[in-house]
Amino acid sequence: MRFSINIPNFGDFADARTVASVAVAAERAGWDALFVWDHLVHRKQVRRTFGDPWMLLTAAALATSRIRLGTLITPVARRRPQQLARQVATLDALSGGRVIFGAGLGAPIDDEFGSFGEPTDPVVIAERLDEGLDLLRSYWSGEPVNHEGRHFQVRDVTLLPATVQRPHPPVWIAGYWPRRRPMRRAARWDGAVPLFASATHGEAPPAEEVRDLTAFVHQHRDAGRDTPFDIVVGGVSPAEPARARDLIGPLADAGATWWDERRHIRGDDLDKLAPVLRRIEQGPPAL
C-alpha cells in the first residue's frame, strides 16, 4: 500500500508557496504522493480564497523530486479538454513523469457548474466527462487528433509534447459507491477513488464495502488487461501505530492500494496548514 496527503485548494492551501512547503515536508517524511482538490468556489455561500490546482502542483513539482502529484479530482466536464491536456502534459514534463490524474463529475453541481452557466444535468456532465477523457488520451499521445463528438469537435490537431508517462499518466476515476456506473467507468482506466454512502470524506470506509467494490471493478476490467489498477481510500488515521494498522490493514486486505490521508470534511481544520503539517511530519502509517 502507498500513502498520500490530500489537501483542498482553498484556505491556507490557496498559496502556491504553502503547497510547495507541504510537498517538501511530505517527501522528507516518506509519503508517496500529494493530491489537491480542483474547485472554483466549492460551496459559494462560504467565501474563501482559492488557488488554481495546476499552479499549486507546479510549485510542488519544482520543490520536490520523488513524490507523485495530482488532483483528486478534476471535473473534466467544466474544462476545455485541449487546455487541460496541455496543463497535465506540461506538469508531467516538469515533474519528470510524476503526475496522477484524478477525474470525476465534480460537485456541488449548482455552485460549480450552474453559477457559471454550465450544464447542470448529470447525464450531460457524465457524457462530457467520458468524451473529454477519451480526448485527453488522444491529445496525450502526441499524434494527430480528429474528433466529431456530441460535445466536442477537433480537426487535425497535434498537441506536443506528448506526456512523459506512456501511454499517459495514470487516470483515476472518482464516484460514489455503491453506484455502479462510476465504477464501471473507473474499470476502463487505471484506478478508482470511491466515496462511500456510509463514510463521508475523512472517514475510513467499511472493509466489506471496499471488498465488494474491488470485486466489482475487476469483474468489469477488459479481459486480458493486466496493467496495474489502484483502489484509493482514505480518512484520518490514528497517530498510534497499532490503531492505524487495525484501521488500514483490513482495507489493504480488501483490495485498497492507496491510503489517502484526509482531514474530515466537516472539521474546522480542513483548510488549515498547521494540523496538516503535524500529521505529515509523523510520517505515513506503518502496516
C-alpha positions as CSV (number, residue, x, y, z in Angstrom):
1,M,0.0,0.0,0.0
2,R,1.1,3.6,-0.7
3,F,0.3,6.7,1.2
4,S,-0.7,10.2,0.1
5,I,-1.6,13.6,1.6
6,N,-4.8,15.2,0.5
7,I,-5.4,19.0,0.8
8,P,-8.0,21.4,-0.6
9,N,-7.1,24.2,-2.9
10,F,-8.5,26.9,-0.7
11,G,-7.8,28.5,2.7
12,D,-4.2,28.2,3.7
13,F,-3.5,26.0,0.7
14,A,-4.6,28.6,-1.8
15,D,-1.0,29.9,-1.7
16,A,1.4,28.0,-4.1
17,R,4.4,28.6,-1.7
18,T,2.5,26.9,1.1
19,V,1.6,23.9,-1.1
20,A,5.3,23.7,-2.1
21,S,6.3,23.6,1.6
22,V,3.7,20.9,2.2
23,A,5.1,18.8,-0.7
24,V,8.6,19.2,0.6
25,A,7.6,18.1,4.1
26,A,5.6,15.1,2.7
27,E,8.6,14.0,0.6
28,R,11.0,14.2,3.5
29,A,8.7,12.3,5.8
30,G,8.3,9.4,3.4
31,W,4.8,10.0,1.9
32,D,4.3,8.8,-1.7
33,A,2.0,11.5,-3.1
34,L,0.4,14.8,-2.6
35,F,-3.1,15.4,-4.0
36,V,-5.0,18.7,-4.2
37,W,-8.7,19.5,-4.8
38,D,-9.9,21.1,-8.0
39,H,-12.7,23.6,-7.0
40,L,-13.7,27.0,-8.2
41,V,-15.9,28.1,-5.3
42,H,-16.8,24.8,-3.6
43,R,-19.8,25.9,-1.7
44,K,-20.1,29.5,-2.7
45,Q,-22.1,30.7,0.3
46,V,-18.8,30.2,2.2
47,R,-16.4,32.8,0.8
48,R,-12.8,31.6,0.6
49,T,-9.6,32.3,-1.2
50,F,-8.8,29.6,-3.8
51,G,-5.7,28.7,-5.8
52,D,-5.6,27.1,-9.3
53,P,-4.7,23.4,-8.7
54,W,-2.3,23.3,-11.7
55,M,-0.4,26.3,-10.4
56,L,-0.2,24.8,-6.9
57,L,1.0,21.5,-8.3
58,T,3.6,23.3,-10.4
59,A,5.1,24.9,-7.3
60,A,5.1,21.4,-5.6
61,A,6.8,19.8,-8.6
62,L,9.6,22.4,-8.6
63,A,10.2,21.9,-4.9
64,T,10.4,18.1,-5.0
65,S,11.9,15.2,-6.9
66,R,10.2,12.0,-5.8
67,I,6.6,12.2,-4.7
68,R,3.7,11.8,-7.1
69,L,1.4,14.8,-7.7
70,G,-2.1,15.2,-8.9
71,T,-5.7,16.3,-8.4
72,L,-8.5,14.5,-6.6
73,I,-10.5,15.2,-8.5
74,T,-10.7,17.4,-11.7
75,P,-14.3,17.8,-13.1
76,V,-13.4,17.3,-16.8
77,A,-16.8,18.4,-17.9
78,R,-16.3,22.1,-16.8
79,R,-12.9,22.3,-18.5
80,R,-11.8,22.6,-22.2
81,P,-10.1,19.2,-22.9
82,Q,-7.4,20.7,-25.1
83,Q,-6.3,23.2,-22.4
84,L,-6.5,20.5,-19.7
85,A,-4.4,18.1,-21.8
86,R,-1.8,20.8,-22.2
87,Q,-1.7,21.6,-18.4
88,V,-1.3,17.9,-17.4
89,A,1.4,17.3,-20.1
90,T,3.3,20.3,-19.0
91,L,3.2,19.3,-15.4
92,D,4.2,15.7,-16.3
93,A,7.2,17.0,-18.2
94,L,8.2,19.4,-15.4
95,S,7.9,16.7,-12.7
96,G,9.7,14.0,-14.7
97,G,6.6,11.9,-15.1
98,R,5.1,12.1,-11.6
99,V,1.5,13.1,-12.4
100,I,-1.6,11.1,-11.4
101,F,-4.7,12.5,-13.0
102,G,-7.9,12.1,-10.9
103,A,-11.2,12.8,-12.7
104,G,-14.9,12.7,-12.0
105,L,-18.2,14.5,-12.3
106,G,-17.5,17.2,-9.8
107,A,-19.6,18.8,-7.1
108,P,-21.5,20.7,-5.9
109,I,-23.1,21.0,-9.4
110,D,-25.2,24.1,-8.8
111,D,-22.4,26.1,-7.3
112,E,-19.5,24.9,-9.6
113,F,-21.4,24.5,-12.9
114,G,-24.7,26.4,-12.7
115,S,-23.2,29.5,-11.3
116,F,-21.1,29.9,-14.5
117,G,-23.8,29.0,-17.0
118,E,-22.5,25.4,-17.4
119,P,-24.9,22.5,-17.9
120,T,-26.2,21.0,-14.6
121,D,-27.9,17.9,-16.0
122,P,-25.8,15.0,-14.5
123,V,-26.4,13.0,-17.7
124,V,-24.8,15.7,-19.8
125,I,-22.0,16.2,-17.3
126,A,-21.3,12.4,-17.5
127,E,-21.3,12.5,-21.3
128,R,-18.9,15.4,-21.3
129,L,-16.7,13.6,-18.8
130,D,-16.4,10.4,-20.9
131,E,-15.9,12.2,-24.1
132,G,-13.4,14.5,-22.5
133,L,-11.4,11.6,-21.1
134,D,-11.2,10.0,-24.5
135,L,-10.0,13.3,-26.0
136,L,-7.3,13.7,-23.2
137,R,-6.0,10.2,-24.0
138,S,-5.7,11.1,-27.7
139,Y,-4.1,14.5,-27.0
140,W,-1.5,13.0,-24.7
141,S,-0.4,10.6,-27.4
142,G,1.3,13.3,-29.4
143,E,-0.5,12.0,-32.5
144,P,-2.9,13.9,-34.8
145,V,-6.4,14.1,-33.4
146,N,-9.6,14.3,-35.3
147,H,-12.8,14.0,-33.4
148,E,-16.5,14.6,-34.1
149,G,-18.5,14.0,-30.9
150,R,-21.7,15.1,-29.3
151,H,-20.0,17.8,-27.2
152,F,-16.5,18.4,-28.7
153,Q,-15.1,18.7,-32.2
154,V,-11.4,18.6,-33.2
155,R,-10.0,19.0,-36.6
156,D,-6.4,17.7,-37.3
157,V,-4.7,18.9,-34.1
158,T,-1.5,17.6,-32.7
159,L,-0.5,18.7,-29.1
160,L,3.2,18.4,-28.4
161,P,5.0,17.3,-26.4
162,A,3.3,14.0,-25.5
163,T,3.2,13.2,-21.8
164,V,6.4,11.8,-20.3
165,Q,4.5,8.8,-19.0
166,R,3.4,6.4,-21.7
167,P,0.8,5.9,-22.9
168,H,-0.4,8.6,-20.5
169,P,-0.4,9.4,-16.8
170,P,-2.4,7.1,-14.6
171,V,-6.1,8.2,-14.7
172,W,-8.1,7.5,-11.5
173,I,-11.9,7.9,-11.6
174,A,-14.0,9.1,-8.6
175,G,-17.5,8.2,-7.8
176,Y,-19.9,7.2,-5.0
177,W,-20.2,3.5,-4.1
178,P,-22.5,1.6,-4.3
179,R,-23.4,3.4,-7.5
180,R,-22.3,1.1,-10.3
181,R,-21.9,3.5,-13.3
182,P,-18.9,5.5,-12.0
183,M,-17.1,2.3,-11.0
184,R,-17.7,0.8,-14.5
185,R,-16.1,4.0,-15.8
186,A,-13.2,3.6,-13.5
187,A,-12.7,0.0,-14.7
188,R,-11.8,1.4,-18.1
189,W,-8.9,3.4,-16.7
190,D,-6.2,3.0,-14.1
191,G,-7.8,3.4,-10.7
192,A,-10.9,4.1,-8.6
193,V,-11.3,6.8,-6.0
194,P,-14.6,5.9,-4.3
195,L,-16.5,7.9,-1.8
196,F,-19.0,5.8,0.2
197,A,-22.6,6.4,1.2
198,S,-21.6,5.0,4.6
199,A,-18.4,7.1,5.1
200,T,-18.1,10.8,4.2
201,H,-14.8,12.5,3.1
202,G,-12.3,12.0,6.0
203,E,-13.9,8.7,7.3
204,A,-12.5,5.3,6.5
205,P,-15.0,3.1,4.7
206,P,-16.0,-0.4,5.9
207,A,-13.7,-3.1,4.7
208,E,-16.5,-5.2,3.4
209,E,-17.6,-2.4,1.1
210,V,-14.1,-2.0,-0.2
211,R,-14.0,-5.7,-0.9
212,D,-17.3,-5.5,-2.8
213,L,-16.1,-2.5,-4.8
214,T,-12.8,-4.2,-5.7
215,A,-14.6,-7.3,-6.9
216,F,-17.0,-5.3,-9.0
217,V,-14.3,-3.2,-10.7
218,H,-12.1,-6.2,-11.5
219,Q,-15.1,-8.0,-12.9
220,H,-15.6,-5.1,-15.3
221,R,-12.0,-4.8,-16.4
222,D,-11.3,-5.7,-20.0
223,A,-10.5,-9.4,-20.4
224,G,-6.7,-9.9,-20.6
225,R,-5.8,-6.4,-19.4
226,D,-3.0,-6.9,-16.9
227,T,-2.0,-3.3,-16.2
228,P,-2.0,-2.3,-12.5
229,F,-5.2,-0.9,-11.1
230,D,-5.4,1.2,-7.9
231,I,-8.1,1.4,-5.3
232,V,-7.8,4.7,-3.3
233,V,-9.4,5.0,0.1
234,G,-8.8,7.5,2.9
235,G,-9.6,9.2,6.1
236,V,-8.0,10.4,9.3
237,S,-5.6,7.7,10.5
238,P,-4.7,7.3,14.2
239,A,-1.3,8.5,15.3
240,E,-0.8,5.4,17.3
241,P,0.8,2.7,15.0
242,A,-1.2,-0.3,16.3
243,R,-4.5,1.5,15.9
244,A,-3.5,2.7,12.4
245,R,-2.7,-0.9,11.5
246,D,-6.1,-2.0,12.9
247,L,-7.8,0.6,10.7
248,I,-5.9,0.4,7.4
249,G,-4.8,-3.2,7.4
250,P,-8.3,-4.7,6.7
251,L,-8.7,-2.1,3.9
252,A,-5.5,-3.3,2.3
253,D,-6.6,-6.9,2.7
254,A,-9.9,-5.9,1.0
255,G,-8.1,-4.6,-2.1
256,A,-7.2,-1.0,-1.4
257,T,-3.7,0.0,-2.8
258,W,-3.5,3.6,-1.5
259,W,-4.4,5.3,1.8
260,D,-5.1,9.0,1.2
261,E,-4.7,11.0,4.5
262,R,-7.6,13.5,4.6
263,R,-9.0,15.9,7.1
264,H,-12.7,15.5,7.9
265,I,-14.9,17.4,5.5
266,R,-16.8,19.0,8.4
267,G,-13.8,19.7,10.6
268,D,-12.7,23.2,11.5
269,D,-9.1,22.4,10.3
270,L,-9.9,21.2,6.8
271,D,-8.0,24.0,5.2
272,K,-5.5,24.8,7.9
273,L,-1.8,24.3,7.4
274,A,-0.6,23.6,11.0
275,P,-2.5,20.4,11.7
276,V,-1.7,19.0,8.2
277,L,2.0,19.6,8.7
278,R,1.9,18.0,12.1
279,R,0.3,14.8,10.6
280,I,2.8,14.9,7.6
281,E,5.8,15.1,9.9
282,Q,4.6,12.0,11.9
283,G,5.1,10.0,8.7
284,P,2.8,7.6,6.8
285,P,1.1,4.8,8.7
286,A,3.2,1.6,9.2
287,L,1.4,-1.6,8.3
